[in-house]
Amino acid sequence: METKFKVDQKVVYPSQGVGVVTEIFEKKFKEEMNLYYKIYIEASDMIVMVPVAKAEELGIRQIVSKKEAEEALNLLSDEFEPITSDWKLRYQMNLDLLKKGTVKDIATIVRCLYNRSKVKELPILERKLYDSAKKLLEDEISFALGKSSKEIEAAIHTKLEPPGAAPRVKHTIQLDDDEDDDLMDDVNEKSRRRDDDLDDDDGASDDMDDAEGDFDEDDDSF
């Protein structure tokens, strides 16, 4: 079976970042032999095995060209289009873009959340999403342009905050805002349910560390 990617080729895995194909091998699954890519993701020091037949469906692709990388950088300084103030809807929209994984989608997330942060401090989950998207953008553009991550980080900042522009305003978190109320309600409800479960479980106090779950917004790691 012919493969799209070769060993030692750098690829992009949506939501995970730039990786390198370290091996292409066959493995038996459900009585059938399937061809797999073994991909090493340097940023997270992780190895993933992807069926060759599903690589395109999963969005695994080549690193963009220099032209596409420069276009993504320039997109950061485009005029910002207003977006919903409902943080949950906004979060889901941007998460969907992250999963699509094109370099322009990632740049759009960074631009959107950076500009939103100038209006109001981002909720915790959006801040994590912003940091993840920014790191993914830095990594791919760094490889595409053959520059260091620090150089690209500086270039991204310059595009987001051009010289002469008003400096970014730092905000304190206001818990009386609807967005933060919603977030805190969700956290408190999960905490209440967890405490109820622990009260109902004899001897649960000895295993509390195991019983506590993370406030996990999505199974995808950033």
Secondary structure, DSSP 8 states (H G I E B T S, - for coil): ---SS-TT-EEEETTTEEEEEEEEEEEEETTEEEEEEEEEETTTTEEEEEEGGGTTTTT-EE---HHHHHHHHHHTTS------S-HHHHHHHHHHHHHH--HHHHHHHHHHHHHHHHHS---HHHHHHHHHHHHHHHHHHHHHHT--HHHHHHHHHHHHS-TTS---------TTSHHHHHHHHHHHHHHHHHHHHHHHSTTGGGGHHHH-----S-SS--
